[in-house]
Amino acid sequence: MQFKISKELLVQIEQLIHQKNDQELSILLNDLHHADIAEIFDELESEEAIYIFKLLDSEITAEILLELEDDVREKILQGLSAKEIAEEIDELDTDDAADIIGELPQKKKEQVISELEDVEHAKDIVDLLRYDEDSAGGLMGKELVKVNENWNVLTCVKEMRIQAENVTRVHSIYVVDDENRLKGRLSLKDLLVTSTKTMISDVYIKKVDSVRVNDSNVEVARIMQKYDLEAIPVVDEMGRLVGRITIDDIVDVIKDEADKDYQLAAGISQDVEADDSILELTKARLPWLVLALFGGFISVTLLESFQGAMQFHKELFFFTPLIAAMAGNVGVQSSAIIVQGLANHSISGTIFNRLLKEISLSLLNGLILATLLFVGSHFLLGVDTKIGIIVTIALVSVIIIASLIGTSIPLILDKFGIDPALATGPFITTSNDICGILIYFSIAKLILGF
């Protein structure tokens, strides 16, 4: 059953905090999952959250830290000493520990690392902090199980038991040589049914997917998603095994990328959240709003240049919003399909074939919509036949042009290394609005001769 924070529960927790009834508070919270406690922290004042945090065991609070919203976690860490933070870090896997320490100011970061009791753990964390957070090295953890190809099965099992004590979950057993270069992976089934004297080099699987430390997190996510991997080993430039990335980290990457693309599509240029300051939200939204304003100004200028046509044929004006809206909608639809295909690496064939297919599709859609528009405007609105023809020809033309723009721009942006998600936002909508108005009145001018 999904946990839901009730107002009564929050009131009860706040009362126990104010009464300093630590025993009752511990009993109440210890029955909850750490993710549920993190949700409760989001609803409490900083002082109350810190009070509870210091009350609970490090095994629980370390997991709570990972589930908290960034701003809440920042406030809690500010209220803890370097030694208290180090106690939490000692309970975490190296990748999660490095993420937490990486959020701290430089001085406090050094203090926390110096307070870590496990020297090897501290060395691994410092090593991970060297990598860019958006790279495979920044995602990986040091906890894994590896065996040497020159061992026999008996030695292998003994060593695995020792290593597995520090690994929360064993996804794979990796095989390395004497230089720690990744050679392959070991099947647990083969290990169980093979003689203890058999050499690992005779039974391990040589085919193993891996990524390099400097590969982007998006590329890692694509590989793991494509091959349905729960974990993937990470190697350095010399092919040496340096860590592994697990699926829980990749889920976060996929979510972050989806959020980023959604914001870009909505015309938000920076990674922001609803609770961010007004200044940060303004900086994220204003650039695209300025672009939309500039595009709107161009549209107004175009309409002004055709005011003579609207003076003698006022009914042309009433169809202007329809043409502009259809241009924007068609462009967004086309670009969204292409952006999705680029993200999934599912687009095949040449750009010419892609554009040819888009022309055929938009022509079919345009003819259907134009027929409906002509019939509706003529019989329901009583629009003159000549005006109806102008509008329908313009609609078909606009749909074709808008779909070509919506298809080509993401492909061009991707070719130059720019995030194609930009093409699903105000940029594509504004450009198609302008093109739609220009095409509409140009056709009207050509037919009516004004």
ZAKOL-754401 format. One line per 4 residues: their letters; for each residue x, y, z of C-alpha. Coordinates in nm, 4 decimals. Layout:
A> X Y Z; ...
This chain:
MQFK> 0.0000 0.0000 0.0000; 0.1314 0.3437 -0.0929; 0.2161 0.5663 0.2017; 0.0380 0.8996 0.2213
ISKE> 0.1249 1.1737 0.4690; -0.1812 1.2781 0.6628; -0.2238 1.6092 0.8411; -0.2879 1.4204 1.1639
LLVQ> 0.0445 1.2371 1.1360; 0.2358 1.5618 1.0807; 0.0642 1.7227 1.3793; 0.1474 1.4184 1.5932
IEQL> 0.5141 1.4272 1.4884; 0.5423 1.8021 1.5539; 0.3869 1.7596 1.8988; 0.6316 1.4814 1.9907
IHQK> 0.9219 1.6996 1.8739; 0.8083 1.9957 2.0851; 0.7535 1.7648 2.3834; 1.0978 1.6103 2.3184
NDQE> 0.9365 1.2694 2.3519; 1.2198 1.0897 2.1723; 1.1044 0.7390 2.2602; 0.7562 0.7748 2.1131
LSIL> 0.8935 0.9598 1.8121; 1.1461 0.6830 1.7415; 0.8797 0.4135 1.7678; 0.6517 0.6043 1.5308
LNDL> 0.9186 0.6669 1.2668; 1.0975 0.3314 1.2837; 0.7860 0.1648 1.1423; 0.8106 0.3799 0.8268
HHAD> 1.0195 0.3288 0.5141; 1.3103 0.5731 0.4709; 1.1500 0.7130 0.1534; 0.8319 0.7896 0.3503
IAEI> 1.0323 0.9633 0.6226; 1.1990 1.1728 0.3525; 0.8528 1.2868 0.2395; 0.7738 1.3864 0.5965
FDEL> 1.0977 1.5877 0.6118; 0.9817 1.7847 0.3088; 0.6787 1.9019 0.5097; 0.8645 1.9930 0.8302
ESEE> 1.0619 2.3011 0.9312; 1.4390 2.2657 0.8945; 1.4946 2.2593 1.2722; 1.2337 1.9846 1.3157
AIYI> 1.3812 1.7741 1.0346; 1.7337 1.8076 1.1808; 1.6022 1.7116 1.5257; 1.4522 1.3887 1.3878
FKLL> 1.7599 1.3236 1.1747; 1.9893 1.3286 1.4775; 1.7490 1.1061 1.6672; 1.7453 0.8162 1.4190
DSEI> 2.0186 0.5595 1.3525; 2.2764 0.6310 1.0803; 2.1660 0.3234 0.8840; 1.8243 0.4844 0.8357
TAEI> 1.9288 0.8490 0.8031; 2.1902 0.7669 0.5379; 1.9132 0.6268 0.3162; 1.6877 0.9221 0.3998
LLEL> 1.9550 1.1621 0.2726; 1.9405 1.0045 -0.0719; 1.5624 1.0434 -0.0958; 1.5411 1.4092 0.0087
EDDV> 1.4819 1.6987 -0.2268; 1.8036 1.8889 -0.2973; 1.7068 2.2028 -0.1051; 1.5902 2.0038 0.2018
REKI> 1.9082 1.7938 0.2016; 2.1191 2.1086 0.1772; 1.9523 2.2575 0.4865; 1.9955 1.9378 0.6865
LQGL> 2.3631 1.9054 0.5929; 2.4159 2.2667 0.6985; 2.2824 2.1736 1.0424; 2.5209 1.8777 1.0857
SAKE> 2.8870 1.8816 1.1847; 3.1553 1.7297 0.9616; 3.1792 1.4303 1.1956; 2.8018 1.3728 1.1871
IAEE> 2.7999 1.3866 0.8067; 3.0962 1.1460 0.7960; 2.8959 0.8954 1.0035; 2.6233 0.9051 0.7409
IDEL> 2.8731 0.8749 0.4540; 3.0278 0.5632 0.6106; 2.6899 0.3886 0.5663; 2.6558 0.4702 0.1951
DTDD> 2.7913 0.3100 -0.1202; 3.0748 0.5071 -0.2766; 2.8693 0.6512 -0.5648; 2.5989 0.7827 -0.3322
AADI> 2.8597 0.9044 -0.0831; 3.0440 1.0952 -0.3559; 2.7162 1.2587 -0.4684; 2.6440 1.3802 -0.1143
IGEL> 2.9970 1.5071 -0.0478; 3.0059 1.6730 -0.3888; 2.7212 1.9017 -0.2797; 2.9183 2.0391 0.0175
PQKK> 3.1323 2.3559 0.0186; 3.5005 2.2819 -0.0441; 3.6140 2.3418 0.3155; 3.3444 2.1236 0.4688
KEQV> 3.4037 1.8597 0.2002; 3.7660 1.8271 0.3138; 3.6613 1.8140 0.6790; 3.4093 1.5351 0.6143
ISEL> 3.6589 1.3263 0.4175; 3.9141 1.3606 0.6974; 3.6535 1.2357 0.9483; 3.5753 0.9139 0.7568
EDVE> 3.6814 0.6111 0.9597; 3.7175 0.3686 0.6670; 4.0352 0.4799 0.4862; 3.9686 0.2659 0.1782
HAKD> 3.6148 0.3997 0.1584; 3.7511 0.7536 0.1756; 4.0063 0.6836 -0.1010; 3.7346 0.5463 -0.3287
IVDL> 3.5152 0.8520 -0.2694; 3.7994 1.0936 -0.3428; 3.8711 0.8999 -0.6619; 3.5076 0.9315 -0.7749
LRYD> 3.5023 1.3054 -0.7036; 3.7615 1.3517 -0.9807; 3.5089 1.2671 -1.2515; 3.2491 1.4913 -1.4096
EDSA> 2.9097 1.4237 -1.2514; 2.7535 1.3761 -1.5973; 3.0026 1.1059 -1.6992; 3.0149 0.7318 -1.6403
GGLM> 3.2909 0.7930 -1.3848; 3.0640 1.0306 -1.1964; 2.7845 0.7720 -1.1910; 2.9797 0.4592 -1.1009
GKEL> 3.0347 0.2995 -0.7629; 3.3428 0.1109 -0.6531; 3.1508 -0.1776 -0.4943; 3.1651 -0.4856 -0.7170
VKVN> 3.2747 -0.8485 -0.7255; 3.5673 -0.9394 -0.9507; 3.7803 -1.2503 -0.9920; 4.1103 -1.3213 -1.1654
ENWN> 4.1123 -1.5366 -1.4769; 4.4099 -1.7276 -1.3381; 4.2257 -1.8468 -1.0253; 4.0534 -2.1805 -0.9967
VLTC> 3.6889 -2.2066 -0.8939; 3.7697 -2.2821 -0.5276; 3.9856 -1.9709 -0.4882; 3.7289 -1.7719 -0.6768
VKEM> 3.4466 -1.8670 -0.4367; 3.6595 -1.7810 -0.1310; 3.7482 -1.4388 -0.2711; 3.3898 -1.3696 -0.3750
RIQA> 3.2655 -1.4298 -0.0222; 3.5077 -1.1698 0.1098; 3.4218 -0.9116 -0.1554; 3.0446 -0.9665 -0.1345
ENVT> 3.0404 -0.8445 0.2272; 3.0844 -0.4873 0.1011; 2.8410 -0.5138 -0.1896; 2.4710 -0.4490 -0.1273
RVHS> 2.3617 -0.6460 -0.4318; 2.5698 -0.8678 -0.6609; 2.4482 -0.8131 -1.0178; 2.7457 -0.9643 -1.2000
IYVV> 3.0822 -1.1278 -1.1384; 3.3523 -0.9644 -1.3496; 3.6685 -1.1380 -1.4676; 4.0001 -0.9482 -1.4906
DDEN> 4.3615 -1.0346 -1.5713; 4.6690 -0.9661 -1.3597; 4.6679 -0.6022 -1.4782; 4.3032 -0.5588 -1.3702
RLKG> 4.1908 -0.5343 -1.7339; 3.8299 -0.6435 -1.7864; 3.8213 -0.9776 -1.9696; 3.4592 -1.0896 -1.9324
RLSL> 3.1969 -1.2018 -1.6829; 3.1277 -1.5168 -1.4878; 2.7971 -1.7015 -1.4774; 2.6937 -1.8013 -1.1272
KDLL> 2.5343 -2.1162 -1.2681; 2.8610 -2.2200 -1.4364; 3.0416 -2.1538 -1.1110; 2.8073 -2.3824 -0.9171
VTST> 2.8222 -2.6783 -1.1564; 3.1956 -2.6641 -1.2333; 3.4685 -2.8573 -1.0538; 3.6509 -2.6580 -0.7857
KTMI> 3.9840 -2.7261 -0.9610; 3.8685 -2.5802 -1.2940; 4.0401 -2.2566 -1.3975; 3.8229 -1.9461 -1.4353
SDVY> 3.9840 -1.8820 -1.7752; 3.8144 -2.2010 -1.8991; 3.4591 -2.1104 -1.7956; 3.4117 -1.7330 -1.8039
IKKV> 3.2068 -1.5563 -2.0734; 3.4269 -1.3351 -2.2874; 3.1457 -1.1145 -2.4189; 3.0665 -0.8328 -2.1769
DSVR> 2.9205 -0.4854 -2.2365; 3.1136 -0.2019 -2.0742; 3.1501 0.1759 -2.0844; 3.4483 0.4068 -2.0406
VNDS> 3.4854 0.6496 -1.7518; 3.4473 0.9548 -1.9763; 3.1361 0.8352 -2.1617; 2.8359 1.0622 -2.1043
NVEV> 2.5640 0.9520 -1.8642; 2.3114 0.9747 -2.1490; 2.5151 0.7287 -2.3566; 2.5393 0.4917 -2.0583
ARIM> 2.1623 0.5121 -2.0110; 2.1071 0.4365 -2.3805; 2.3277 0.1266 -2.3670; 2.1721 -0.0101 -2.0486
QKYD> 1.8224 0.0579 -2.1782; 1.8965 -0.1055 -2.5129; 2.0406 -0.4258 -2.3652; 1.8163 -0.4401 -2.0534
LEAI> 2.1139 -0.4361 -1.8169; 2.0833 -0.4129 -1.4400; 2.4486 -0.3131 -1.4090; 2.7372 -0.2330 -1.6412
PVVD> 3.1130 -0.2304 -1.5694; 3.3193 0.0850 -1.6190; 3.6748 0.0730 -1.7537; 3.9463 0.3382 -1.7881
EMGR> 4.1416 0.4312 -2.1003; 4.3564 0.1183 -2.0625; 4.0599 -0.1136 -2.0252; 4.1087 -0.1640 -1.6507
LVGR> 3.7997 -0.2274 -1.4390; 3.7397 0.0744 -1.2149; 3.3733 0.0454 -1.1115; 3.0168 -0.0398 -1.2077
ITID> 2.6958 0.1504 -1.2703; 2.3647 0.0094 -1.1459; 2.0157 0.0574 -1.2832; 1.8974 0.2804 -0.9959
DIVD> 2.1477 0.5475 -1.1013; 2.0385 0.5202 -1.4647; 1.6712 0.5652 -1.3736; 1.7684 0.8990 -1.2182
VIKD> 1.9561 0.9965 -1.5366; 1.6586 0.9092 -1.7577; 1.4260 1.1084 -1.5316; 1.6585 1.4090 -1.5265
EADK> 1.6927 1.4042 -1.9063; 1.3159 1.3758 -1.9486; 1.2642 1.6713 -1.7122; 1.5269 1.8730 -1.8991
DYQL> 1.3720 1.8005 -2.2405; 1.0246 1.8794 -2.1081; 1.1450 2.2155 -1.9787; 1.3214 2.2931 -2.3067
AAGI> 1.0024 2.2056 -2.4952; 0.8113 2.4421 -2.2678; 1.0609 2.7217 -2.3322; 1.2562 2.7022 -2.0057
SQDV> 1.6286 2.7312 -2.0719; 1.7629 2.6286 -1.7283; 1.7012 2.3423 -1.4870; 1.4631 2.4923 -1.2339
EADD> 1.1950 2.3768 -0.9911; 0.8715 2.5312 -0.8739; 1.0219 2.6227 -0.5347; 1.3180 2.8134 -0.6813
SILE> 1.3459 3.1893 -0.6321; 1.1600 3.4364 -0.8524; 1.4933 3.5576 -0.9950; 1.6017 3.2044 -1.0963
LTKA> 1.2631 3.1283 -1.2524; 1.2687 3.4588 -1.4410; 1.6191 3.3912 -1.5780; 1.5037 3.0491 -1.6977
RLPW> 1.1836 3.1670 -1.8655; 1.2649 3.5156 -1.9959; 1.4946 3.4280 -2.2925; 1.2280 3.2252 -2.4716
LVLA> 0.9563 3.4755 -2.3834; 1.1702 3.7466 -2.5449; 1.2035 3.5249 -2.8533; 0.8260 3.4729 -2.8588
LFGG> 0.7742 3.8485 -2.8242; 1.0152 3.9138 -3.1122; 0.8346 3.6540 -3.3247; 0.5005 3.8092 -3.2366
FISV> 0.6326 4.1499 -3.3399; 0.7325 4.0066 -3.6782; 0.3823 3.8603 -3.7162; 0.2287 4.2005 -3.6385
TLLE> 0.4576 4.3632 -3.8975; 0.3508 4.1071 -4.1588; -0.0169 4.1646 -4.0840; 0.0352 4.5396 -4.1112
SFQG> 0.1903 4.4990 -4.4566; -0.1249 4.3151 -4.5683; -0.3740 4.5571 -4.4128; -0.4900 4.6624 -4.7575
AMQF> -0.6064 4.3085 -4.8283; -0.7964 4.2908 -4.5013; -0.9569 4.6265 -4.5718; -1.1238 4.4922 -4.8880
HKEL> -1.1520 4.1285 -4.7792; -1.2172 4.1406 -4.4052; -1.3037 3.7708 -4.3904; -0.9349 3.6933 -4.4514
FFFT> -0.8578 3.8293 -4.1054; -1.0871 3.5802 -3.9289; -0.8878 3.2819 -4.0574; -0.5478 3.4224 -3.9535
PLIA> -0.5462 3.2656 -3.6002; -0.6531 2.9301 -3.7476; -0.3703 2.9244 -4.0028; -0.1096 3.0338 -3.7458
AMAG> -0.2318 2.7780 -3.4903; -0.2281 2.4913 -3.7414; 0.1259 2.5844 -3.8479; 0.2463 2.5828 -3.4887
NVGV> 0.0695 2.2577 -3.3992; 0.1893 2.0675 -3.7056; 0.5468 2.1876 -3.6496; 0.5461 2.0762 -3.2876
QSSA> 0.4007 1.7342 -3.3804; 0.6654 1.6737 -3.6464; 0.9545 1.7921 -3.4299; 0.8346 1.5893 -3.1295
IIVQ> 0.8407 1.2664 -3.3330; 1.1907 1.3404 -3.4659; 1.3263 1.4413 -3.1239; 1.1883 1.1212 -2.9723
GLAN> 1.3445 0.9173 -3.2533; 1.6820 1.0880 -3.2075; 1.6708 1.0232 -2.8335; 1.5900 0.6544 -2.8876
HSIS> 1.8268 0.6165 -3.1853; 1.5346 0.4737 -3.3795; 1.5538 0.7010 -3.6846; 1.6742 0.5168 -3.9925
GTIF> 1.7344 0.6180 -4.3537; 1.8563 0.9415 -4.5090; 1.7315 1.2908 -4.4305; 1.5895 1.3116 -4.7841
NRLL> 1.3769 0.9986 -4.7315; 1.2629 1.1302 -4.3940; 1.1546 1.4616 -4.5503; 0.9848 1.2823 -4.8408
KEIS> 0.7844 1.0716 -4.5967; 0.6911 1.3825 -4.3998; 0.5708 1.5583 -4.7180; 0.3472 1.2608 -4.8047
LSLL> 0.2045 1.2477 -4.4538; 0.1431 1.6226 -4.4312; -0.0113 1.6300 -4.7782; -0.2634 1.3628 -4.6784
NGLI> -0.3426 1.5340 -4.3481; -0.3614 1.8721 -4.5203; -0.6086 1.7555 -4.7856; -0.8382 1.5997 -4.5235
LATL> -0.8292 1.9078 -4.2990; -0.8648 2.1467 -4.5954; -1.1757 1.9613 -4.7165; -1.3328 1.9832 -4.3718
LFVG> -1.2437 2.3537 -4.3509; -1.3812 2.4351 -4.6957; -1.7104 2.2577 -4.6316; -1.7478 2.4065 -4.2838
SHFL> -1.6602 2.7637 -4.3834; -1.8824 2.7587 -4.6943; -2.1967 2.5930 -4.5555; -2.1802 2.6949 -4.1901
LGVD> -2.0223 3.0405 -4.2120; -2.1311 3.1344 -4.5640; -1.7773 3.2264 -4.6715; -1.7289 3.3209 -5.0372
TKIG> -1.6042 3.0324 -5.2537; -1.2928 3.2225 -5.3636; -1.1976 3.2998 -5.0036; -1.2647 2.9368 -4.9125
IIVT> -1.0285 2.8209 -5.1875; -0.7593 3.0625 -5.0657; -0.7889 2.9381 -4.7093; -0.7817 2.5694 -4.8052
IALV> -0.4822 2.6082 -5.0390; -0.3032 2.8065 -4.7684; -0.3849 2.5416 -4.5079; -0.2398 2.2578 -4.7183
SVII> 0.0709 2.4657 -4.7969; 0.1201 2.5695 -4.4362; 0.0874 2.2125 -4.3090; 0.3492 2.0881 -4.5571
IASL> 0.5958 2.3703 -4.4850; 0.5441 2.3486 -4.1080; 0.6036 1.9721 -4.1069; 0.9238 2.0184 -4.3100
IGTS> 1.0478 2.2826 -4.0671; 0.9512 2.0679 -3.7700; 1.1349 1.7701 -3.9183; 1.4493 1.9397 -4.0461
IPLI> 1.5324 2.1699 -3.7538; 1.5784 1.8895 -3.4937; 1.7941 1.6964 -3.7416; 2.0081 2.0034 -3.8091
LDKF> 2.0430 2.0851 -3.4387; 2.1425 1.7263 -3.3627; 2.4020 1.7307 -3.6410; 2.5686 2.0370 -3.4853
GIDP> 2.5621 1.8877 -3.1346; 2.2762 2.1054 -3.0041; 1.9988 1.9470 -2.7984; 1.7174 1.8863 -3.0541
ALAT> 1.4581 1.9231 -2.7764; 1.4923 2.2969 -2.8394; 1.2967 2.2386 -3.1608; 0.9802 2.1350 -2.9776
GPFI> 0.9452 2.4614 -2.7866; 0.8592 2.8232 -2.8623; 1.1329 2.8354 -3.1288; 0.9469 2.6013 -3.3641
TTSN> 0.6040 2.7394 -3.2741; 0.7046 3.1021 -3.3330; 0.8853 3.0332 -3.6612; 0.5911 2.8362 -3.7968
DICG> 0.3437 3.1051 -3.6911; 0.5385 3.3592 -3.8947; 0.5697 3.1263 -4.1946; 0.1996 3.0419 -4.1750
ILIY> 0.0890 3.4053 -4.1870; 0.3323 3.4867 -4.4666; 0.2182 3.1910 -4.6802; -0.1502 3.2606 -4.6139
FSIA> -0.1472 3.6243 -4.7248; 0.0952 3.5588 -5.0117; -0.1516 3.3066 -5.1576; -0.4385 3.5492 -5.0964
KLIL> -0.2483 3.8255 -5.2749; -0.1681 3.5967 -5.5663; -0.5315 3.4872 -5.6164; -0.7112 3.8129 -5.5350
GF> -0.4525 4.0334 -5.7029; -0.4463 4.3178 -5.4470
